[in-house]
Amino acid sequence: DPFALVSKQLRPLDVSIRELVGSDHPVLAAAAHHFFERAGKRFRPTLVLLSSAAAAGGAEADAKQRRLAEITEMIHAASLLHDDVIDLAETRRGAKAAHKIYGNKVAVLAGDFLLARSSLLLAKMKNTAVVELLATVIEEMVQGEMMQVRASPEQILEFEHYLDKSYRKTAALMSLSCEAAAVLGGHPPVRTLPSSPPPPAHAPSAFWEPIRTSADDRDR
């Protein structure tokens, strides 16, 4: 059970995230906290913690890698706050979506606030490669959402379009956060940073290629 391997490190995650997203504005803070009150599987932080252990020969994640796991979950929460507004979602994790309680403007601003706070926490790591990897995540998520919103009926049926959109919207955060965990563990980035342009979105990282390959095989 991969979750059991890092359960001890996952337990304090919820408390620390709530402390990190504190805000002087009570409504903004309440909207941001709304997502974290109903904890999910914490799949993305689990991936980061497991990648950290793999990069260190099985040792537990260090303080910076644990902070990266928290940042990853904050970025994920921000994307869901925005997605629920765009998709007109009624619920999230069995409860009312944040925008149904606080309104669209506050929900969008709460997502923006989480992205801003996560960016600040990233900057405090003082690791340019990690900052660039996670900044790339945010860019990819926006592009993926645009691909979904603006897709033509023909594009919706194209498997390559589906893979590209799915990487950008969902897998980029997993892939590049795992890569960032390895970088914090003393390993070089998969790509040359920051001067080289990124590779094509449908094959952007060694952390994503095995997932893409298995999906291609199933399609055949």
Backbone torsions as a table, in degrees:
resi	resn	phi	psi	omega
1	ASP	NA	110.4	-177.5
2	PRO	-63.7	-31.9	179.4
3	PHE	-67.1	-35.9	-179.8
4	ALA	-66.2	-31.2	-178.1
5	LEU	-63.1	-28.9	-177.3
6	VAL	-121.0	16.5	-174.7
7	SER	-58.8	-37.3	-179.3
8	LYS	-64.2	-33.8	179.1
9	GLN	-81.9	-25.3	-179.5
10	LEU	-77.1	-30.0	-173.6
11	ARG	-56.8	-45.4	-179.7
12	PRO	-79.3	0.2	-173.8
13	LEU	-62.3	-45.5	-176.6
14	ASP	-60.8	-43.5	-178.7
15	VAL	-64.6	-45.8	-177.1
16	SER	-66.4	-36.0	178.8
17	ILE	-65.9	-42.5	179.3
18	ARG	-60.3	-36.8	178.3
19	GLU	-69.2	-36.0	-177.0
20	LEU	-72.1	-26.4	-175.7
21	VAL	-99.3	19.8	175.7
22	GLY	-61.9	143.9	-179.0
23	SER	-141.2	151.3	176.8
24	ASP	-72.2	-18.5	-179.6
25	HIS	-95.4	113.5	-172.7
26	PRO	-62.5	-38.3	-178.9
27	VAL	-68.9	-43.4	178.1
28	LEU	-61.9	-43.7	179.1
29	ALA	-63.2	-42.2	-179.6
30	ALA	-63.3	-41.6	179.1
31	ALA	-66.1	-39.4	178.9
32	ALA	-67.9	-39.2	-179.4
33	HIS	-71.8	-22.6	-175.4
34	HIS	-53.9	-41.2	-179.3
35	PHE	-66.1	-41.9	-172.9
36	PHE	-78.6	-12.3	178.3
37	GLU	-70.0	-20.6	180.0
38	ARG	-119.8	81.5	-174.0
39	ALA	-64.3	136.9	174.4
40	GLY	-92.8	-148.9	-178.1
41	LYS	-75.7	-14.8	-174.2
42	ARG	58.7	44.7	-175.6
43	PHE	-63.2	-45.2	-176.8
44	ARG	-67.3	-45.9	173.8
45	PRO	-60.4	-34.0	177.7
46	THR	-62.4	-43.0	177.8
47	LEU	-61.0	-42.3	-179.5
48	VAL	-63.8	-44.4	-179.1
49	LEU	-67.0	-38.4	177.8
50	LEU	-68.0	-40.0	177.5
51	SER	-64.2	-38.3	178.0
52	SER	-62.2	-43.7	179.2
53	ALA	-64.8	-41.7	179.4
54	ALA	-62.6	-38.3	-179.1
55	ALA	-71.5	-17.5	-177.3
56	ALA	-113.8	21.1	177.4
57	GLY	67.3	27.9	176.9
58	GLY	103.4	-7.4	179.6
59	ALA	-72.2	154.6	179.0
60	GLU	-65.8	155.9	177.7
61	ALA	-61.3	144.7	176.9
62	ASP	-85.6	-176.5	-174.4
63	ALA	-60.2	-42.4	-179.1
64	LYS	-68.3	-38.3	178.8
65	GLN	-68.8	-35.4	175.1
66	ARG	-66.5	-39.7	176.2
67	ARG	-63.1	-38.4	176.2
68	LEU	-60.3	-40.1	177.9
69	ALA	-61.3	-39.5	177.8
70	GLU	-67.0	-43.1	179.2
71	ILE	-61.9	-40.8	178.9
72	THR	-59.1	-43.6	179.4
73	GLU	-68.8	-33.8	177.4
74	MET	-66.2	-42.0	177.7
75	ILE	-64.3	-41.4	177.6
76	HIS	-60.3	-45.5	-179.9
77	ALA	-62.3	-41.3	178.8
78	ALA	-60.5	-42.7	-179.2
79	SER	-64.5	-36.4	-179.9
80	LEU	-72.3	-36.7	175.4
81	LEU	-60.0	-42.2	178.6
82	HIS	-70.4	-43.7	-178.6
83	ASP	-59.5	-41.0	-177.5
84	ASP	-64.1	-33.0	176.2
85	VAL	-69.6	-46.6	-178.3
86	ILE	-63.6	-41.3	-175.5
87	ASP	-87.2	-1.1	-177.9
88	LEU	57.3	38.9	-177.6
89	ALA	-68.8	142.1	178.7
90	GLU	-88.6	-36.0	-174.6
91	THR	-133.3	162.6	173.9
92	ARG	-146.7	119.0	-179.5
93	ARG	55.9	42.8	174.6
94	GLY	80.2	2.7	178.9
95	ALA	-127.2	169.4	177.9
96	LYS	-59.0	137.5	174.6
97	ALA	-64.1	151.8	-174.9
98	ALA	-56.9	-38.7	-177.2
99	HIS	-70.2	-21.0	176.3
100	LYS	-75.3	-19.8	179.6
101	ILE	-97.2	-47.0	-171.6
102	TYR	-104.6	-9.5	-177.9
103	GLY	94.9	158.9	-176.2
104	ASN	-61.4	-44.4	-175.7
105	LYS	-61.8	-46.3	-179.1
106	VAL	-66.8	-39.4	179.8
107	ALA	-63.4	-43.0	178.3
108	VAL	-65.0	-43.2	179.2
109	LEU	-65.6	-34.2	176.7
110	ALA	-64.5	-40.7	175.4
111	GLY	-64.1	-42.4	177.2
112	ASP	-61.2	-41.2	179.9
113	PHE	-62.1	-42.5	178.5
114	LEU	-63.6	-39.9	177.4
115	LEU	-65.3	-40.7	178.7
116	ALA	-65.4	-44.1	-179.6
117	ARG	-65.6	-40.3	178.5
118	SER	-65.6	-35.6	177.7
119	SER	-65.7	-39.4	177.6
120	LEU	-64.1	-43.5	179.1
121	LEU	-64.5	-37.1	176.7
122	LEU	-64.0	-44.8	-179.1
123	ALA	-59.5	-35.3	-179.1
124	LYS	-67.9	-16.5	176.1
125	MET	-71.5	-22.1	178.9
126	LYS	56.6	42.2	177.1
127	ASN	-128.5	103.6	-173.6
128	THR	-60.0	-40.3	-178.1
129	ALA	-63.5	-42.3	179.7
130	VAL	-66.8	-42.3	177.7
131	VAL	-59.4	-44.4	-179.2
132	GLU	-66.0	-39.4	178.8
133	LEU	-61.0	-46.1	-177.4
134	LEU	-75.7	-30.1	173.4
135	ALA	-65.1	-37.1	176.5
136	THR	-63.0	-37.4	177.0
137	VAL	-55.7	-50.1	-176.7
138	ILE	-62.8	-41.7	177.4
139	GLU	-61.6	-44.9	-179.0
140	GLU	-63.1	-39.0	-178.5
141	MET	-64.3	-40.2	178.1
142	VAL	-65.9	-44.1	179.7
143	GLN	-64.2	-38.0	178.1
144	GLY	-64.1	-40.3	177.8
145	GLU	-64.1	-39.8	177.8
146	MET	-65.7	-37.8	176.8
147	MET	-60.8	-39.8	-179.2
148	GLN	-70.3	-43.6	-176.5
149	VAL	-67.7	-37.2	-172.4
150	ARG	-101.9	7.7	-177.5
151	ALA	-66.3	137.2	175.4
152	SER	-79.5	162.5	177.1
153	PRO	-55.1	-34.6	179.0
154	GLU	-69.4	-41.5	-179.0
155	GLN	-66.0	-34.6	179.4
156	ILE	-58.7	-30.0	-177.7
157	LEU	-89.8	-5.7	-178.5
158	GLU	-85.6	124.8	-176.6
159	PHE	-66.0	-37.9	179.6
160	GLU	-64.8	-38.6	176.1
161	HIS	-63.7	-41.3	178.6
162	TYR	-61.3	-45.1	179.4
163	LEU	-62.9	-44.4	-179.0
164	ASP	-62.6	-47.4	179.6
165	LYS	-64.0	-40.8	-178.9
166	SER	-67.7	-37.7	176.0
167	TYR	-61.2	-50.8	-174.9
168	ARG	-63.3	-46.1	-174.8
169	LYS	-74.5	-35.7	-168.6
170	THR	-123.7	-52.9	-170.1
171	ALA	-77.6	-23.5	-179.8
172	ALA	-58.6	-42.6	179.6
173	LEU	-62.4	-42.7	179.2
174	MET	-67.5	-50.1	-175.6
175	SER	-61.2	-53.3	-173.7
176	LEU	-76.3	-26.4	174.0
177	SER	-68.5	-39.3	176.4
178	CYS	-64.9	-40.5	177.3
179	GLU	-63.8	-40.8	178.5
180	ALA	-62.9	-37.1	177.7
181	ALA	-62.0	-40.8	177.8
182	ALA	-66.5	-38.5	178.0
183	VAL	-62.5	-42.8	177.3
184	LEU	-64.5	-23.9	177.5
185	GLY	-84.5	5.9	175.8
186	GLY	97.4	8.5	179.9
187	HIS	-97.3	149.6	-179.0
188	PRO	-73.3	153.2	175.6
189	PRO	-61.7	155.1	177.7
190	VAL	-65.2	-39.5	179.4
191	ARG	-103.0	165.7	175.0
192	THR	-80.5	124.0	-179.7
193	LEU	-118.7	146.7	-4.1
194	PRO	-101.9	5.6	-167.9
195	SER	-81.2	-28.5	-174.7
196	SER	-81.6	142.7	176.0
197	PRO	-69.4	152.9	-179.6
198	PRO	-68.9	151.3	175.5
199	PRO	-70.5	173.3	-178.3
200	PRO	-54.9	146.5	-173.8
201	ALA	-63.2	-28.6	-177.0
202	HIS	-79.6	-5.1	175.2
203	ALA	-147.3	60.0	-168.7
204	PRO	-86.6	-12.8	-172.2
205	SER	-159.1	147.3	175.2
206	ALA	-62.4	-20.1	178.9
207	PHE	-77.7	-15.6	-178.2
208	TRP	-106.1	-28.8	-172.5
209	GLU	-57.1	-41.6	178.2
210	PRO	-61.0	-34.7	178.8
211	ILE	-67.9	-44.7	-179.4
212	ARG	-63.6	-42.4	-178.6
213	THR	-62.2	-44.4	-179.7
214	SER	-64.4	-36.1	177.7
215	ALA	-67.3	-40.6	177.1
216	ASP	-60.8	-43.1	-179.3
217	ASP	-62.8	-40.7	179.9
218	ARG	-66.0	-33.7	-178.8
219	ASP	-67.0	-30.6	179.0
220	ARG	-74.1	NA	NA
